[in-house]
Amino acid sequence: MGSNIGYENGQWQEREARYVIEEGTGDVFVGLKYWREIGGEWSEAEIFSGSLHDSGEFFASDLDGFILGTVVSESRISATYLEAGPDQGAFALALEKEGR
């Protein structure tokens, strides 16, 4: 869970984001991504897949974008989300692991 701030289609946006890892094998995983819509509701789930390396590098992709990041602590990832095409944008992500 964390913040998702940046520009999409030239418009500033600041929203909450949630990435839930559902399954993993070795360094790779698959999960679901959600974000707060402008009206405050959570979006529909979008599948994302990624890899997390011993070096601390974090890479993932979803339907229309890529996430490039770094693990900064045991519970935090700092990353950039890049999206090309009709909804092009760039967002800074600050994700923190939630307790279960």
VOMIVO-589993 format. One record per residue (C-alpha): residue number from 0; residue in three letters; x, y, z. Coordinates in Angstrom, 3 decimals, padded with zeros to 6 digits, m for minus. Example, Ala and Ser with C-alpha at 12.3 -4.5 7.8 and 13.67 -1.06 7.14 Angstrom:
! residues 2
0, ALA, 012.300, m004.500, 007.800
1, SER, 013.670, m001.060, 007.140
***
This chain:
! residues 100
0, MET, 000.000, 000.000, 000.000
1, GLY, 001.274, 003.448, m000.682
2, SER, 001.194, 006.660, m002.638
3, ASN, 001.028, 007.010, m006.402
4, ILE, 001.816, 010.604, m007.455
5, GLY, 002.572, 012.002, m010.887
6, TYR, 001.113, 012.966, m014.240
7, GLU, m001.272, 011.117, m016.558
8, ASN, m002.312, 012.782, m019.823
9, GLY, m000.662, 015.987, m018.602
10, GLN, m002.805, 016.128, m015.444
11, TRP, m001.375, 015.974, m011.898
12, GLN, m002.741, 013.076, m009.832
13, GLU, m002.168, 011.880, m006.302
14, ARG, m003.778, 008.565, m005.341
15, GLU, m003.367, 005.604, m003.075
16, ALA, m002.143, 002.389, m004.687
17, ARG, m002.275, m001.211, m003.509
18, TYR, m000.174, m004.072, m004.923
19, VAL, m000.997, m007.537, m003.570
20, ILE, 001.400, m010.382, m004.387
21, GLU, m000.724, m013.509, m004.776
22, GLU, 001.886, m016.128, m005.727
23, GLY, 005.635, m016.351, m006.176
24, THR, 008.329, m018.774, m007.263
25, GLY, 011.963, m017.892, m006.684
26, ASP, 012.512, m014.254, m007.665
27, VAL, 009.304, m013.888, m009.727
28, PHE, 005.723, m013.282, m008.662
29, VAL, 002.211, m012.420, m009.832
30, GLY, m000.376, m010.302, m008.079
31, LEU, m003.172, m007.766, m008.266
32, LYS, m002.925, m003.983, m008.471
33, TYR, m005.589, m001.504, m007.305
34, TRP, m005.682, 002.302, m007.113
35, ARG, m008.085, 004.868, m005.726
36, GLU, m010.322, 006.327, m008.397
37, ILE, m010.964, 010.085, m008.401
38, GLY, m014.309, 009.498, m006.622
39, GLY, m012.562, 007.623, m003.777
40, GLU, m013.547, 004.051, m004.699
41, TRP, m010.925, 001.346, m005.304
42, SER, m010.428, 000.381, m008.958
43, GLU, m011.099, m003.041, m010.421
44, ALA, m008.154, m005.435, m009.959
45, GLU, m005.458, m005.448, m012.643
46, ILE, m002.968, m008.331, m012.865
47, PHE, 000.726, m007.493, m012.587
48, SER, 003.831, m009.691, m012.711
49, GLY, 007.327, m008.952, m011.549
50, SER, 010.683, m009.937, m010.193
51, LEU, 012.562, m009.006, m007.037
52, HIS, 016.321, m009.529, m007.018
53, ASP, 018.868, m010.009, m004.217
54, SER, 020.428, m006.700, m005.324
55, GLY, 017.237, m004.940, m004.225
56, GLU, 016.058, m004.191, m007.751
57, PHE, 012.324, m004.514, m008.335
58, PHE, 010.746, m004.801, m011.806
59, ALA, 007.112, m005.384, m012.754
60, SER, 004.650, m004.901, m015.588
61, ASP, 000.889, m004.742, m015.917
62, LEU, m001.534, m004.385, m018.795
63, ASP, m000.139, m001.052, m019.989
64, GLY, 002.905, m000.036, m017.965
65, PHE, 006.169, m000.876, m016.229
66, ILE, 007.425, m000.451, m012.678
67, LEU, 011.139, 000.053, m011.993
68, GLY, 012.149, 000.241, m008.368
69, THR, 014.423, m000.434, m005.449
70, VAL, 013.810, m002.098, m002.111
71, VAL, 014.832, 000.548, 000.432
72, SER, 014.072, m001.452, 003.577
73, GLU, 012.501, m004.736, 004.629
74, SER, 009.068, m003.163, 004.311
75, ARG, 009.457, m000.377, 001.695
76, ILE, 009.890, m000.080, m002.084
77, SER, 010.569, 003.163, m003.921
78, ALA, 009.647, 002.943, m007.613
79, THR, 008.589, 004.681, m010.809
80, TYR, 005.570, 003.589, m012.852
81, LEU, 005.757, 004.403, m016.573
82, GLU, 002.817, 004.108, m018.965
83, ALA, 002.887, 004.764, m022.715
84, GLY, 000.021, 005.159, m025.154
85, PRO, m003.310, 006.980, m024.869
86, ASP, m003.097, 007.263, m021.055
87, GLN, 000.629, 008.016, m020.938
88, GLY, 002.038, 008.978, m017.595
89, ALA, 004.820, 008.792, m015.032
90, PHE, 004.254, 008.249, m011.319
91, ALA, 006.457, 008.054, m008.246
92, LEU, 005.460, 005.124, m006.021
93, ALA, 006.243, 004.835, m002.316
94, LEU, 005.011, 001.393, m001.269
95, GLU, 005.005, 000.002, 002.259
96, LYS, 004.253, m003.578, 003.266
97, GLU, 001.115, m003.921, 005.345
98, GLY, 001.017, m006.246, 008.339
99, ARG, m001.184, m009.312, 008.059
***
